[in-house]
Amino acid sequence: MQETGVEAESVNIKQSRVDRLTGYDLLALGAPTQYFTASKPLKIFLEQLKGLDLKGRRGFAFDTRLDSRLSGSAAKFIEKRLQELGIDIIRPRASALVVCEKGAKPEDTMLKDGMEDLFESIGKELGTLDKDATGESGMTERQHLGWAEKEASRDRMTLSERGGEIATVIGIILVALFFYAHQAWSTGFFTSAFASTEAFLLYGSILTGMAGSVARLVTGRRNISRLLELATSIFWIVSWLFYVFPFNFAHFADMVPKFLRFLVSWITNDIARIPFALGILGGVAFIPVNVILYLMVRRLLRR
């Protein structure tokens, strides 16, 4: 890290003073993997951090472990605890793989070839990322990764957040019923161009908008819903990009209570076309962004 011009200090947690940590911008914590998780001294150290205000600090977790999927990961445990403390993970966790011959003592464990070079490059990367985060250089792809890491850390929803999705679903259903009332009472809002195909596309695009909320409500996870929202965006674009505008907004307020009609009576066909066009353009832009975010978050969640 120092090679990138960042001032760094290496301290054994047994000699570190917890109250001094608030003076650091970046905390890189590591420990050996023992019994599939972090070592006991590191766990005790992390418990002591709960009394500190570390929000806004940046963090990185690493460990040493055997080259086996069954070895567990101290870094995974550390990274989760850092996130719970409000620390922004600046780079996904990393492991220095070790080898230990059968029957050898723990102190005879050695790093696999290439691990020293790997962590030397990680140190340089952390130094560069820390400079980026403190504004010493311009926008980088790290900021996009930071967005994905933030989304990954909040992928699991609380019960109250899942309950909020119920309100969203109810709101979408009410919108669908509002348009259906126009159709059922023949207010004139729908023109003669509004045939069965347009009806399917209108109500289909509205109701598929519930898919993401329903998925979050049922699963309690955010990332999986992005696939459904992606499908919704595609449906919206296909629905309205190739079809006529079958509405007459002079009658849009007819189904609104009279004392509230002034809120929407100013909307004309020309004005209404603007959000429709923006919705199509936004959907086109949203698709690649959502795909990339979904894949990045999924990769982080699988680590």
C-alpha positions as CSV (number, residue, x, y, z in Angstrom):
1,M,0.0,0.0,0.0
2,Q,2.8,2.4,0.8
3,E,4.1,2.1,-2.8
4,T,0.9,3.8,-3.9
5,G,1.6,6.8,-1.6
6,V,-0.8,5.7,1.1
7,E,0.4,5.8,4.7
8,A,-0.1,2.4,6.3
9,E,0.6,0.7,9.6
10,S,0.7,-3.0,10.4
11,V,-0.4,-3.9,13.9
12,N,-1.0,-7.2,15.7
13,I,-4.4,-7.0,17.3
14,K,-2.9,-8.1,20.6
15,Q,-0.9,-4.9,20.7
16,S,-3.5,-2.6,19.1
17,R,-5.6,0.0,21.0
18,V,-9.2,-0.2,19.9
19,D,-9.8,3.5,20.7
20,R,-7.2,4.5,18.1
21,L,-9.0,2.8,15.2
22,T,-11.3,5.8,14.6
23,G,-8.3,7.7,13.4
24,Y,-7.8,5.3,10.4
25,D,-9.7,5.6,7.1
26,L,-9.1,2.0,6.1
27,L,-9.1,-1.1,8.3
28,A,-7.7,-4.3,6.8
29,L,-8.3,-7.2,9.2
30,G,-7.1,-10.7,8.8
31,A,-6.8,-13.9,10.7
32,P,-6.1,-17.6,10.2
33,T,-9.1,-19.8,9.6
34,Q,-9.7,-22.1,12.5
35,Y,-12.5,-24.6,12.8
36,F,-14.1,-23.1,9.6
37,T,-14.2,-19.5,11.0
38,A,-12.0,-16.7,12.4
39,S,-9.7,-17.3,15.3
40,K,-10.9,-16.6,18.9
41,P,-8.6,-13.6,19.4
42,L,-10.0,-11.9,16.3
43,K,-13.6,-12.6,17.3
44,I,-12.8,-10.9,20.7
45,F,-11.2,-8.0,18.9
46,L,-14.3,-7.6,16.7
47,E,-16.6,-7.6,19.7
48,Q,-14.6,-4.7,21.2
49,L,-15.3,-2.7,18.0
50,K,-19.0,-2.6,18.7
51,G,-18.6,0.4,21.0
52,L,-16.9,2.5,18.3
53,D,-18.5,4.7,15.6
54,L,-16.8,3.3,12.5
55,K,-19.5,4.3,10.0
56,G,-18.0,5.7,6.8
57,R,-14.7,3.9,7.4
58,R,-13.5,1.5,4.7
59,G,-12.6,-2.1,5.3
60,F,-11.1,-5.2,3.8
61,A,-11.1,-8.8,5.2
62,F,-8.5,-11.5,4.5
63,D,-7.4,-14.8,6.0
64,T,-5.2,-17.8,5.6
65,R,-6.8,-21.2,4.9
66,L,-6.3,-24.5,3.4
67,D,-7.0,-24.9,-0.3
68,S,-10.2,-26.7,0.2
69,R,-13.9,-25.8,-0.1
70,L,-14.4,-27.5,3.2
71,S,-11.9,-25.4,5.1
72,G,-14.3,-22.5,5.9
73,S,-13.3,-18.9,5.7
74,A,-12.3,-16.5,8.5
75,A,-12.4,-13.6,6.0
76,K,-16.1,-14.3,5.3
77,F,-16.8,-14.0,9.0
78,I,-14.7,-10.8,9.3
79,E,-16.3,-9.2,6.3
80,K,-19.8,-9.7,7.6
81,R,-18.8,-8.3,11.0
82,L,-17.2,-5.2,9.4
83,Q,-20.4,-4.6,7.4
84,E,-22.5,-4.9,10.6
85,L,-20.3,-2.1,12.1
86,G,-21.2,0.2,9.3
87,I,-17.9,-0.1,7.5
88,D,-17.9,0.0,3.7
89,I,-16.1,-3.0,2.2
90,I,-13.6,-1.5,-0.2
91,R,-12.7,-4.8,-1.8
92,P,-14.1,-8.3,-1.7
93,R,-12.4,-10.6,0.8
94,A,-9.3,-12.6,-0.2
95,S,-7.6,-15.7,1.1
96,A,-3.9,-16.6,1.3
97,L,-3.9,-20.3,0.6
98,V,-1.6,-22.5,2.6
99,V,-0.3,-26.1,2.4
100,C,0.3,-28.5,5.2
101,E,1.7,-31.9,4.8
102,K,-0.2,-34.8,6.5
103,G,1.0,-35.1,10.1
104,A,2.8,-31.8,10.1
105,K,2.5,-29.3,13.0
106,P,0.4,-26.1,12.4
107,E,3.6,-24.0,12.6
108,D,5.0,-25.9,9.7
109,T,2.2,-24.6,7.4
110,M,3.5,-22.7,4.4
111,L,2.0,-20.4,1.9
112,K,1.3,-21.8,-1.5
113,D,3.4,-20.5,-4.3
114,G,2.2,-17.2,-5.7
115,M,0.4,-16.1,-2.5
116,E,3.0,-13.5,-1.6
117,D,2.8,-11.9,-5.0
118,L,-1.0,-12.0,-4.9
119,F,-1.2,-10.1,-1.6
120,E,1.5,-7.7,-2.7
121,S,-0.8,-6.8,-5.7
122,I,-3.8,-6.7,-3.4
123,G,-1.9,-4.2,-1.1
124,K,-1.3,-2.0,-4.1
125,E,-4.9,-2.3,-5.2
126,L,-6.1,-1.3,-1.7
127,G,-3.8,1.7,-1.7
128,T,-5.2,2.8,-5.1
129,L,-8.8,2.2,-4.0
130,D,-8.3,4.1,-0.8
131,K,-7.0,7.1,-2.7
132,D,-10.0,6.9,-5.1
133,A,-12.3,6.8,-2.1
134,T,-10.8,9.8,-0.5
135,G,-11.0,11.8,-3.7
136,E,-7.4,11.8,-4.7
137,S,-8.2,10.4,-8.1
138,G,-11.2,10.4,-10.4
139,M,-14.1,8.0,-10.8
140,T,-13.1,4.4,-11.2
141,E,-14.8,1.1,-11.7
142,R,-14.2,0.5,-8.0
143,Q,-17.1,2.8,-7.3
144,H,-19.3,0.6,-9.4
145,L,-18.1,-2.4,-7.4
146,G,-18.7,-0.5,-4.2
147,W,-22.3,0.0,-5.4
148,A,-22.6,-3.8,-5.9
149,E,-21.1,-4.5,-2.5
150,K,-23.5,-2.2,-0.8
151,E,-26.4,-3.9,-2.6
152,A,-25.0,-7.3,-1.6
153,S,-24.8,-6.2,2.1
154,R,-28.4,-5.2,2.1
155,D,-29.7,-8.1,0.0
156,R,-31.6,-9.7,3.0
157,M,-34.6,-7.6,3.9
158,T,-36.1,-7.0,7.3
159,L,-39.7,-7.9,8.1
160,S,-40.7,-4.2,8.0
161,E,-39.0,-3.8,4.5
162,R,-40.9,-6.9,3.2
163,G,-44.1,-5.4,4.7
164,G,-43.5,-2.3,2.7
165,E,-43.6,-4.3,-0.5
166,I,-47.3,-5.1,0.3
167,A,-48.1,-1.4,0.0
168,T,-46.3,-1.3,-3.4
169,V,-48.3,-4.3,-4.6
170,I,-51.6,-2.7,-3.4
171,G,-50.7,0.6,-5.2
172,I,-50.0,-1.2,-8.5
173,I,-53.3,-3.0,-8.2
174,L,-55.1,0.3,-7.6
175,V,-53.5,1.8,-10.7
176,A,-54.7,-1.2,-12.8
177,L,-58.2,-0.8,-11.3
178,F,-58.2,2.9,-12.1
179,F,-57.6,2.2,-15.8
180,Y,-60.1,-0.7,-15.8
181,A,-62.7,1.7,-14.4
182,H,-62.2,4.0,-17.4
183,Q,-62.7,1.0,-19.7
184,A,-65.7,-0.4,-17.9
185,W,-67.5,2.9,-17.7
186,S,-66.5,4.0,-21.2
187,T,-65.3,7.4,-20.1
188,G,-63.7,8.2,-23.4
189,F,-60.2,7.9,-22.0
190,F,-59.5,4.9,-24.2
191,T,-59.7,5.7,-27.9
192,S,-61.0,3.4,-30.7
193,A,-57.4,2.3,-31.1
194,F,-57.5,0.5,-27.7
195,A,-58.2,-3.0,-28.8
196,S,-57.6,-6.4,-27.2
197,T,-53.9,-6.3,-28.0
198,E,-53.4,-2.8,-26.4
199,A,-55.5,-3.9,-23.4
200,F,-53.2,-6.9,-22.9
201,L,-50.1,-4.8,-23.2
202,L,-51.4,-2.1,-20.8
203,Y,-52.6,-4.3,-18.0
204,G,-49.7,-6.7,-18.6
205,S,-47.1,-4.0,-18.2
206,I,-48.8,-2.7,-15.1
207,L,-49.3,-6.0,-13.4
208,T,-45.8,-7.4,-14.3
209,G,-44.6,-4.3,-12.4
210,M,-45.6,-6.2,-9.3
211,A,-43.3,-9.1,-10.0
212,G,-40.2,-7.6,-8.3
213,S,-42.2,-6.5,-5.2
214,V,-43.9,-9.9,-4.9
215,A,-40.5,-11.7,-5.2
216,R,-39.0,-9.5,-2.5
217,L,-42.0,-10.0,-0.3
218,V,-41.9,-13.8,-0.6
219,T,-38.2,-14.5,-0.6
220,G,-37.0,-11.6,1.6
221,R,-34.1,-11.1,-0.9
222,R,-33.5,-8.2,-3.3
223,N,-31.2,-9.5,-5.9
224,I,-33.4,-12.2,-7.3
225,S,-36.1,-9.6,-7.9
226,R,-33.8,-7.9,-10.4
227,L,-34.4,-10.6,-12.9
228,L,-38.1,-10.1,-12.7
229,E,-37.7,-6.3,-13.0
230,L,-35.6,-6.9,-16.0
231,A,-38.4,-8.9,-17.6
232,T,-40.8,-6.1,-16.7
233,S,-38.6,-3.5,-18.4
234,I,-38.5,-5.6,-21.6
235,F,-42.3,-6.1,-21.5
236,W,-42.8,-2.3,-21.1
237,I,-40.5,-1.5,-24.0
238,V,-42.1,-4.0,-26.3
239,S,-45.6,-2.9,-25.2
240,W,-45.3,0.7,-26.1
241,L,-42.5,1.1,-28.6
242,F,-44.3,-0.4,-31.5
243,Y,-47.9,0.5,-30.7
244,V,-50.1,3.6,-31.1
245,F,-51.0,5.9,-28.2
246,P,-54.6,4.8,-27.5
247,F,-55.5,7.4,-24.9
248,N,-57.4,10.6,-24.7
249,F,-56.1,12.4,-21.5
250,A,-58.9,15.0,-21.8
251,H,-60.9,12.3,-19.9
252,F,-58.2,11.1,-17.6
253,A,-59.7,13.0,-14.6
254,D,-63.2,11.6,-15.1
255,M,-62.6,8.7,-12.6
256,V,-61.0,11.0,-10.0
257,P,-63.2,12.6,-7.2
258,K,-64.3,16.1,-8.3
259,F,-62.5,17.9,-5.5
260,L,-59.2,16.3,-6.6
261,R,-59.5,16.6,-10.4
262,F,-57.5,19.8,-10.5
263,L,-54.5,17.7,-9.6
264,V,-54.5,15.9,-12.9
265,S,-56.8,17.9,-15.2
266,W,-53.9,19.8,-16.7
267,I,-52.4,16.6,-18.2
268,T,-52.8,16.6,-22.0
269,N,-51.9,13.9,-24.6
270,D,-48.7,15.8,-25.4
271,I,-47.7,16.0,-21.8
272,A,-48.6,12.4,-21.2
273,R,-46.4,11.2,-24.1
274,I,-43.3,12.6,-22.3
275,P,-43.3,10.1,-19.3
276,F,-44.2,7.3,-21.7
277,A,-41.2,8.2,-23.9
278,L,-39.0,8.6,-20.8
279,G,-40.2,5.2,-19.5
280,I,-39.1,3.5,-22.8
281,L,-35.7,5.3,-22.7
282,G,-35.3,4.5,-19.0
283,G,-36.2,0.9,-19.6
284,V,-33.6,0.6,-22.4
285,A,-30.9,2.1,-20.1
286,F,-32.1,0.1,-17.1
287,I,-31.7,-3.3,-18.8
288,P,-27.8,-3.4,-19.1
289,V,-27.4,-1.7,-15.7
290,N,-29.7,-4.2,-14.0
291,V,-28.0,-7.2,-15.6
292,I,-24.6,-6.0,-14.6
293,L,-25.7,-5.2,-11.0
294,Y,-27.5,-8.6,-10.7
295,L,-24.4,-10.5,-11.9
296,M,-22.0,-8.6,-9.6
297,V,-24.2,-8.9,-6.6
298,R,-24.8,-12.6,-7.2
299,R,-21.0,-13.2,-7.5
300,L,-20.5,-11.4,-4.2
301,L,-23.2,-13.3,-2.4
302,R,-21.7,-16.6,-3.6
303,R,-18.3,-15.9,-2.2
